[in-house]
């Protein structure tokens, strides 16, 4: 039986006001650098390192709104922790396209998700240029800080100043326009960073990259697969890279004619199975079918005997925004909810079984970084505050695979959360007699959660105890301003301030 622990907010009623939620979609044109001096609680003395986060920071150009937040320009934030203090800085990724629009003071490029250039279809027809918005993720690896967007090469930044250095080609091994995922995976066993890029078309090519600890990109593994491929994320195990081929179709004609954006031209194929693509380290590809679903994000995967376990956030349909719709006035009761599901895969027999682990609508799963690709017990994920239906993410849910227990920390009714980030404590041997010795290290850490406060119209960085997230926050760091709703980030033990 699943036991839910939610002392903070157990109401199943509507938990938010639309006016509060909409405030988080205002641009932040200013760039800051300051020590955070308004803190409730106390920053742990042994929390040392830097949390980098990325997301769309500009959602308009001089009042011309982008049609979808995912089209907004990438803004990287750095929260630096040292000696019980915290420093904040943010900076835009200064791509040539960002600088051109900044100079012009208006939208010059079409967006992938919902943005057309002003002037109607005649001003958009045959314009297939894509603006590298570098807004989806940011990671420090091999002494390189990289802002990521999945349809192009990364942008490298200076980790001290956050100044934009330029596109990262890995010594010329990535060509101009070559895709590099916004969801790389770090192998905890050897420090390799695994990534991929998709060349999509009537037939698609998946290029799998390995970047070693020194930041060197090795010869990619390439697989040609039939049909248009929409792959946002993947999972790794010691022997496999695992992809979910969403059963989608893409009609480029409306995009070419300037009538729709690229994302508006994607639809789920009815009654078509999803495909699991298992790419092993010997360049072999195994393709298996499972029930139709759509996946943006995978949680984790591991090998168990002859089987592979894959945990993913699943939608029953492609949750696209209708062309021309106002994303700030969506009807949440009509938005497709997502559920955390487990796929049990037998590559030898081809059998795939799926079960729902968390039925409450949720997104942005994370695990302890040492357990990526390994058997694990705990997942932390953004969730809605109410038990059923759909709404903005206002809570953090911790799921225990061993017991089925769910812990919930809700920030409702006036606060809205982003992806949680797990940071291990330096001491990996806590005195935890309540759990098995083999499990004692896994939830010994902190969750760092960026929270938008609709009442005070600012953002907070909240530090939770990952072992018991229902406890009050260890510390709440109040910023002097808001951060627009962001996407992904990573923590590194390095500090530059």
MOGIDA-V914176 format. One record per residue. RES is the residue in one letter. OMEGA is omega as a letter, one per 40 degrees, with the letter a starting at -180 (* if undefined). Layout:
# MOGIDA-V914176
res=RES omega=OMEGA
res=RES omega=OMEGA
This chain:
# MOGIDA-V914176
res=X omega=i
res=X omega=i
res=X omega=i
res=X omega=i
res=X omega=a
res=X omega=a
res=X omega=a
res=X omega=a
res=X omega=a
res=X omega=a
res=X omega=i
res=X omega=i
res=X omega=i
res=X omega=a
res=X omega=a
res=X omega=i
res=X omega=a
res=X omega=a
res=X omega=i
res=X omega=a
res=X omega=a
res=X omega=a
res=X omega=i
res=X omega=i
res=X omega=i
res=X omega=i
res=X omega=i
res=X omega=a
res=X omega=a
res=X omega=i
res=X omega=a
res=X omega=i
res=X omega=a
res=X omega=i
res=X omega=a
res=X omega=a
res=X omega=i
res=X omega=a
res=X omega=i
res=X omega=a
res=X omega=a
res=X omega=i
res=X omega=i
res=X omega=a
res=X omega=a
res=X omega=i
res=X omega=a
res=X omega=i
res=X omega=a
res=X omega=i
res=X omega=i
res=X omega=i
res=X omega=a
res=X omega=i
res=X omega=i
res=X omega=a
res=X omega=i
res=X omega=a
res=X omega=i
res=X omega=i
res=X omega=a
res=X omega=i
res=X omega=i
res=X omega=a
res=X omega=i
res=X omega=a
res=X omega=i
res=X omega=a
res=X omega=a
res=X omega=i
res=X omega=a
res=X omega=a
res=X omega=a
res=X omega=i
res=X omega=a
res=X omega=i
res=X omega=i
res=X omega=i
res=X omega=a
res=X omega=a
res=X omega=i
res=X omega=i
res=X omega=i
res=X omega=i
res=X omega=a
res=X omega=i
res=X omega=i
res=X omega=i
res=X omega=i
res=X omega=i
res=X omega=i
res=X omega=i
res=X omega=a
res=X omega=i
res=X omega=i
res=X omega=i
res=X omega=i
res=X omega=a
res=X omega=i
res=X omega=i
res=X omega=i
res=X omega=i
res=X omega=a
res=X omega=a
res=X omega=i
res=X omega=i
res=X omega=a
res=X omega=a
res=X omega=i
res=X omega=i
res=X omega=a
res=X omega=a
res=X omega=a
res=X omega=a
res=X omega=i
res=X omega=i
res=X omega=i
res=X omega=i
res=X omega=i
res=X omega=a
res=X omega=i
res=X omega=i
res=X omega=a
res=X omega=a
res=X omega=i
res=X omega=i
res=X omega=a
res=X omega=i
res=X omega=i
res=X omega=i
res=X omega=i
res=X omega=a
res=X omega=i
res=X omega=a
res=X omega=a
res=X omega=a
res=X omega=i
res=X omega=a
res=X omega=i
res=X omega=a
res=X omega=i
res=X omega=a
res=X omega=i
res=X omega=i
res=X omega=a
res=X omega=i
res=X omega=a
res=X omega=i
res=X omega=a
res=X omega=a
res=X omega=a
res=X omega=i
res=X omega=i
res=X omega=i
res=X omega=a
res=X omega=a
res=X omega=i
res=X omega=a
res=X omega=i
res=X omega=a
res=X omega=a
res=X omega=i
res=X omega=i
res=X omega=i
res=X omega=i
res=X omega=a
res=X omega=i
res=X omega=a
res=X omega=a
res=X omega=i
res=X omega=i
res=X omega=a
res=X omega=i
res=X omega=a
res=X omega=i
res=X omega=a
res=X omega=a
res=X omega=a
res=X omega=i
res=X omega=a
res=X omega=i
res=X omega=a
res=X omega=i
res=X omega=i
res=X omega=a
res=X omega=i
res=X omega=a
res=X omega=a
res=X omega=a
res=X omega=i
res=X omega=i
res=X omega=i
res=X omega=i
res=X omega=a
res=X omega=i
res=X omega=i
res=X omega=a
res=X omega=i
res=X omega=a
res=X omega=i
res=X omega=i
res=X omega=i
res=X omega=a
res=X omega=i
res=X omega=i
res=X omega=i
res=X omega=a
res=X omega=a
res=X omega=i
res=X omega=i
res=X omega=a
res=X omega=a
res=X omega=a
res=X omega=i
res=X omega=a
res=X omega=i
res=X omega=a
res=X omega=a
res=X omega=a
res=X omega=i
res=X omega=a
res=X omega=i
res=X omega=i
res=X omega=a
res=X omega=a
res=X omega=i
res=X omega=i
res=X omega=a
res=X omega=i
res=X omega=a
res=X omega=a
res=X omega=a
res=X omega=i
res=X omega=i
res=X omega=i
res=X omega=i
res=X omega=i
res=X omega=a
res=X omega=a
res=X omega=i
res=X omega=a
res=X omega=i
res=X omega=i
res=X omega=i
res=X omega=a
res=X omega=a
res=X omega=a
res=X omega=i
res=X omega=a
res=X omega=i
res=X omega=a
res=X omega=a
res=X omega=i
res=X omega=i
res=X omega=a
res=X omega=a
res=X omega=i
res=X omega=a
res=X omega=a
res=X omega=i
res=X omega=a
res=X omega=a
res=X omega=i
res=X omega=i
res=X omega=i
res=X omega=i
res=X omega=i
res=X omega=i
res=X omega=a
res=X omega=i
res=X omega=i
res=X omega=a
res=X omega=i
res=X omega=a
res=X omega=i
res=X omega=a
res=X omega=a
res=X omega=a
res=X omega=a
res=X omega=a
res=X omega=i
res=X omega=i
res=X omega=i
res=X omega=i
res=X omega=i
res=X omega=i
res=X omega=a
res=X omega=a
res=X omega=i
res=X omega=a
res=X omega=a
res=X omega=i
res=X omega=i
res=X omega=a
res=X omega=i
res=X omega=a
res=X omega=i
res=X omega=a
res=X omega=a
res=X omega=i
res=X omega=i
res=X omega=i
res=X omega=a
res=X omega=a
res=X omega=i
res=X omega=a
res=X omega=i
res=X omega=i
res=X omega=i
res=X omega=i
res=X omega=a
res=X omega=i
res=X omega=a
res=X omega=i
res=X omega=i
res=X omega=a
res=X omega=i
res=X omega=a
res=X omega=a
res=X omega=i
res=X omega=a
res=X omega=a
res=X omega=i
res=X omega=a
res=X omega=i
res=X omega=a
res=X omega=a
res=X omega=i
res=X omega=i
res=X omega=i
res=X omega=a
res=X omega=i
res=X omega=i
res=X omega=i
res=X omega=a
res=X omega=i
res=X omega=i
res=X omega=i
res=X omega=i
res=X omega=a
res=X omega=i
res=X omega=i
res=X omega=i
res=X omega=a
res=X omega=i
res=X omega=a
res=X omega=a
res=X omega=a
res=X omega=a
res=X omega=a
res=X omega=i
res=X omega=i
res=X omega=i
res=X omega=i
res=X omega=i
res=X omega=i
res=X omega=i
res=X omega=a
res=X omega=i
res=X omega=a
res=X omega=a
res=X omega=i
res=X omega=i
res=X omega=i
res=X omega=i
res=X omega=i
res=X omega=i
res=X omega=a
res=X omega=i
res=X omega=a
res=X omega=i
res=X omega=a
res=X omega=a
res=X omega=i
res=X omega=a
res=X omega=a
res=X omega=a
res=X omega=i
res=X omega=i
res=X omega=a
res=X omega=i
res=X omega=a
res=X omega=i
res=X omega=a
res=X omega=i
res=X omega=a
res=X omega=a
res=X omega=i
res=X omega=i
res=X omega=a
res=X omega=i
res=X omega=i
res=X omega=a
res=X omega=a
res=X omega=i
res=X omega=a
res=X omega=i
res=X omega=i
res=X omega=i
res=X omega=a
res=X omega=a
res=X omega=a
res=X omega=a
res=X omega=a
res=X omega=i
res=X omega=i
res=X omega=a
res=X omega=i
res=X omega=a
res=X omega=i
res=X omega=i
res=X omega=e
res=X omega=a
res=X omega=a
res=X omega=a
res=X omega=a
res=X omega=i
res=X omega=i
res=X omega=i
res=X omega=i
res=X omega=i
res=X omega=i
res=X omega=i
res=X omega=i
res=X omega=i
res=X omega=i
res=X omega=a
res=X omega=a
res=X omega=a
res=X omega=i
res=X omega=a
res=X omega=a
res=X omega=a
res=X omega=i
res=X omega=a
res=X omega=a
res=X omega=a
res=X omega=a
res=X omega=a
res=X omega=a
res=X omega=a
res=X omega=a
res=X omega=i
res=X omega=a
res=X omega=i
res=X omega=i
res=X omega=i
res=X omega=a
res=X omega=i
res=X omega=a
res=X omega=i
res=X omega=a
res=X omega=a
res=X omega=i
res=X omega=a
res=X omega=i
res=X omega=i
res=X omega=i
res=X omega=i
res=X omega=i
res=X omega=a
res=X omega=i
res=X omega=i
res=X omega=i
res=X omega=a
res=X omega=i
res=X omega=i
res=X omega=a
res=X omega=i
res=X omega=i
res=X omega=i
res=X omega=i
res=X omega=i
res=X omega=i
res=X omega=i
res=X omega=a
res=X omega=a
res=X omega=i
res=X omega=a
res=X omega=a
res=X omega=i
res=X omega=i
res=X omega=i
res=X omega=a
res=X omega=a
res=X omega=a
res=X omega=a
res=X omega=i
res=X omega=a
res=X omega=i
res=X omega=i
res=X omega=i
res=X omega=i
res=X omega=i
res=X omega=a
res=X omega=i
res=X omega=*
